[in-house]
Amino acid sequence: MKAAHMNLSQLESFVAVADTGSFTEAAYAINLTQSAVSHALAALENELGVTLLERNRKGLVAITNAGEKILPHVRALLTQAEAIAQEAKMAAGMAVGKLRVGNTLCLCPGLLASVLTHFQRQYPDIEVILFEGTMQEVALWVEESIIDVGFVPLPADRSDNTLITTDELVVVVAPGHPLLGQAAVGGDDLNDQNFIMAKSECSFQMMEMTGMDSEQAHRAIRYQASDSATILAMVREGLGITLLPRMMLPANLDGVVAIRLDPPPQLPIGLAIRSQTASPAAKLFTQTALAWTQAQGSHSG
């Protein structure tokens, strides 16, 4: 059987076109010319003897069945090639390379920003590429080597998880809301409320953390919006209440009130990582995130 002679540039071109659906965008993403990407892909398909991607008359790219089956293996190979290069540089005392970080939409963006700032100060030669998606997407991206590490609510399936910090779920209401007159607000007090929640599966996870079952949670949501500012504006107008992690509350609540639940539902936040095959950069990022959050806890204590 003839051995296939593929190179990393060809494999990177294949992944880039598959991800972007465009030769132009793929070329931009991996810093090659469109012609170079096209030639690399043609050479790879010729070497493998199969068509990986098809282009229609409008220039849109679709991955073939063979391409779908090969793509996960290519991602894993490229991830390992990057890890090998990083390990070699680390042996020479250099922390360099690429790190792909995923963030879950329902978690506080400030956590990612703070950890990332701390990380880049310590390791300025590591290029960080950000991905944003749902909880399920981020966990799946880690498993499929699309990203190296991702912030997720815990517990998360599919990957190894490291607890980074714990947030608290709070209820946000308009001034004068009946819940404000109660000495304590428990999960049962929320059963007859209309909720305004984010368009994310995290919303249902948070509602179930208050004691609701899945059917109750779906029934209780009256409105859904993509942006937390929109959600808070609707709460301010008395259209309903919402649940948010405390870290996601703005410094100035401006016409809304946050109520602590009794008992307060805890929201563990962690980093999902492939521990057995993690790159040096992914391990450094996890260590940095742990050190930063521990330092924040000691400062606030």
C-alpha positions in Angstrom: 0.0 0.0 0.0 1.3 3.4 -1.0 2.1 5.7 2.0 0.4 9.1 1.9 2.8 12.0 1.9 0.8 14.8 3.5 2.1 18.0 5.0 0.8 20.2 7.7 0.1 23.1 5.3 -2.3 20.8 3.3 -4.0 19.6 6.5 -4.3 23.2 7.9 -5.8 24.3 4.6 -8.4 21.5 4.7 -9.5 22.4 8.3 -9.6 26.1 7.5 -11.8 25.7 4.5 -14.0 23.2 6.3 -14.4 25.6 9.2 -15.0 28.8 7.3 -16.8 27.4 4.2 -14.8 29.7 2.0 -11.4 29.6 0.4 -11.0 33.3 0.8 -11.7 33.3 4.5 -9.6 30.2 5.0 -6.6 31.8 3.3 -7.0 34.8 5.6 -7.3 32.6 8.7 -4.1 30.7 8.1 -2.2 33.6 6.4 -1.8 32.1 2.9 -3.0 33.2 -0.5 -6.2 31.8 -1.8 -4.3 30.2 -4.6 -2.0 28.5 -2.1 -4.9 27.1 -0.1 -6.6 25.8 -3.3 -3.4 24.1 -4.4 -2.8 22.6 -1.0 -6.3 21.1 -0.9 -6.0 19.8 -4.4 -2.7 18.1 -3.6 -4.2 16.6 -0.4 -7.2 15.2 -2.3 -4.9 13.8 -5.0 -2.7 12.2 -2.3 -5.6 10.6 -0.5 -7.6 9.8 -3.7 -10.9 11.2 -2.4 -12.8 14.5 -2.7 -12.9 16.2 0.7 -14.7 19.4 -0.2 -17.1 20.4 -3.0 -17.7 23.9 -4.4 -21.0 24.9 -5.9 -21.6 27.6 -8.6 -22.0 30.3 -5.9 -18.5 29.5 -4.5 -19.9 28.0 -1.3 -18.0 25.0 0.1 -19.6 21.8 1.4 -17.7 19.0 3.1 -18.1 15.5 1.6 -19.0 12.4 3.5 -15.3 11.3 3.2 -14.2 14.7 4.4 -16.5 14.5 7.4 -15.0 11.2 8.5 -11.4 12.4 7.9 -11.8 15.8 9.5 -11.7 14.7 13.2 -8.4 12.8 12.6 -6.9 15.8 10.9 -7.8 18.1 13.8 -6.3 15.6 16.3 -3.1 15.4 14.2 -2.7 19.1 14.0 -3.3 19.5 17.7 -0.6 16.9 18.4 1.8 18.6 16.0 1.3 21.9 17.8 1.8 20.2 21.1 5.1 18.6 19.9 6.3 22.0 18.7 5.4 23.6 22.0 7.1 20.8 24.1 10.3 21.3 22.1 10.2 25.0 22.7 9.5 24.5 26.4 12.5 22.2 26.6 14.5 25.1 25.3 13.0 27.4 27.9 10.5 29.2 25.6 6.7 29.4 26.0 5.5 30.0 22.5 2.8 28.7 20.2 -1.0 28.9 19.7 -3.8 28.4 22.3 -7.4 28.1 21.3 -9.7 29.1 24.2 -13.5 28.6 24.3 -15.9 30.5 26.4 -19.5 29.6 27.2 -22.1 32.3 26.5 -23.8 32.1 29.8 -20.7 32.6 31.9 -19.3 36.0 33.0 -17.1 37.4 30.2 -15.2 39.3 32.8 -13.7 36.0 34.1 -12.3 35.1 30.7 -11.0 38.7 30.2 -9.3 38.8 33.6 -7.6 35.4 33.3 -6.6 36.1 29.7 -5.0 39.4 30.7 -3.0 37.7 33.5 -2.0 34.9 31.1 -0.9 37.2 28.3 1.2 39.2 30.7 3.0 36.1 31.8 3.2 34.4 28.4 3.2 37.2 25.7 4.6 34.9 23.0 1.6 32.5 23.1 -1.0 33.5 20.6 -4.6 33.1 22.0 -7.5 32.5 19.6 -11.0 32.8 21.1 -14.1 30.8 20.4 -17.5 31.4 21.8 -20.4 29.0 21.9 -23.0 27.2 24.0 -22.0 24.9 26.9 -22.5 21.8 24.7 -20.5 23.3 21.8 -17.5 24.2 24.0 -17.4 20.8 25.6 -17.7 19.2 22.2 -15.0 21.5 20.7 -12.6 20.3 23.4 -13.3 16.7 22.7 -12.9 17.1 18.9 -9.7 19.2 19.2 -11.3 22.3 17.8 -10.1 24.1 20.9 -7.5 23.3 23.5 -9.4 24.5 26.7 -12.8 25.9 27.4 -14.7 27.7 30.3 -17.8 25.7 31.1 -20.3 25.4 33.9 -19.7 22.1 35.9 -20.4 19.3 35.7 -19.6 19.1 32.0 -19.5 15.9 30.0 -17.0 14.7 27.3 -13.7 16.1 28.9 -11.6 16.4 32.0 -12.6 19.4 34.1 -10.7 21.6 36.6 -12.8 23.7 39.0 -11.7 27.3 38.7 -14.2 29.2 40.8 -17.8 29.1 42.0 -20.4 31.7 41.2 -23.8 32.3 42.9 -27.1 32.4 41.1 -29.3 35.4 42.0 -32.8 36.6 41.1 -33.1 40.0 39.4 -36.4 41.9 39.7 -37.8 45.3 39.2 -38.1 47.7 42.2 -41.4 47.1 44.0 -41.7 43.5 43.0 -43.6 41.4 45.6 -40.5 39.1 46.1 -38.7 42.1 47.6 -41.1 42.1 50.6 -40.2 38.6 51.7 -37.7 37.9 54.4 -36.2 35.1 52.3 -36.8 33.9 48.8 -36.6 30.2 48.0 -37.0 28.2 44.9 -40.7 27.5 45.5 -41.3 31.3 45.4 -40.3 31.3 41.8 -42.8 28.8 40.5 -45.5 31.3 39.5 -43.2 33.9 38.1 -42.7 34.9 34.4 -39.0 34.6 33.4 -37.0 36.5 30.9 -34.0 34.4 30.0 -31.1 34.1 27.6 -31.4 32.1 24.4 -29.2 29.3 25.7 -29.5 25.9 27.2 -27.7 27.4 30.2 -30.9 29.2 31.0 -32.7 25.9 31.7 -29.8 24.6 33.7 -29.9 27.7 35.9 -33.7 27.4 36.4 -33.4 23.7 37.3 -30.8 24.7 39.9 -33.6 26.5 41.8 -35.6 23.3 42.0 -37.7 23.5 38.9 -38.0 20.5 36.7 -37.4 20.8 32.9 -41.1 21.1 32.1 -41.7 23.8 34.7 -38.6 25.7 33.4 -39.9 25.7 29.8 -43.3 26.8 30.9 -42.1 29.6 33.0 -40.0 31.4 30.3 -42.1 34.2 28.8 -39.4 36.0 26.8 -35.9 35.1 25.6 -33.3 37.5 24.4 -29.7 37.2 23.3 -28.2 40.1 25.2 -28.1 40.5 29.0 -28.6 44.3 28.7 -31.9 43.6 26.9 -32.9 41.1 29.5 -32.2 43.6 32.3 -34.1 46.4 30.5 -37.2 44.1 30.2 -36.9 43.2 33.9 -36.7 46.9 34.7 -40.0 47.5 32.8 -41.7 44.8 34.9 -42.1 42.3 32.1 -40.7 39.4 34.2 -37.8 38.4 36.4 -34.5 36.7 35.5 -31.8 34.5 37.0 -28.2 35.5 36.5 -24.8 34.4 37.9 -23.7 37.2 40.3 -20.5 37.7 38.3 -22.6 38.7 35.3 -24.4 41.6 37.1 -23.3 45.1 36.0 -21.6 47.3 38.6 -24.6 49.6 38.4 -27.9 47.7 38.4 -29.8 50.8 37.3 -33.4 50.2 38.1 -33.3 46.5 39.0 -32.6 44.7 42.3 -30.7 41.4 42.8 -32.1 39.1 45.4 -30.1 36.3 47.0 -31.9 33.0 47.1 -32.2 30.9 50.3 -30.4 28.6 50.0 -28.2 30.2 47.3 -27.7 27.9 44.3 -23.9 27.6 43.6 -22.7 27.6 40.0 -19.3 25.9 39.7 -17.2 27.1 36.8 -14.3 25.1 35.4 -12.0 24.6 32.5 -12.6 21.6 30.2 -9.3 20.2 28.8 -8.0 16.9 27.3 -5.6 16.2 30.1 -3.9 13.2 28.4 -3.0 15.2 25.3 -3.1 18.8 26.5 -0.5 21.1 25.0 2.0 23.0 27.2 0.0 26.2 26.5 -3.2 24.6 27.6 -1.6 23.4 30.9 -0.1 26.9 31.5 -3.5 28.5 30.9 -5.2 26.2 33.4 -2.4 26.8 36.0 -2.7 30.6 35.4 -6.5 30.5 35.8 -6.2 28.6 39.1 -3.6 30.9 40.4 -5.5 34.0 39.5 -8.8 32.9 41.0 -7.1 31.8 44.2 -5.4 35.1 44.5 -8.7 36.9 44.0 -10.2 34.8 46.8 -7.3 35.6 49.2 -7.6 39.3 48.4 -11.4 39.3 49.1 -11.0 37.2 52.3 
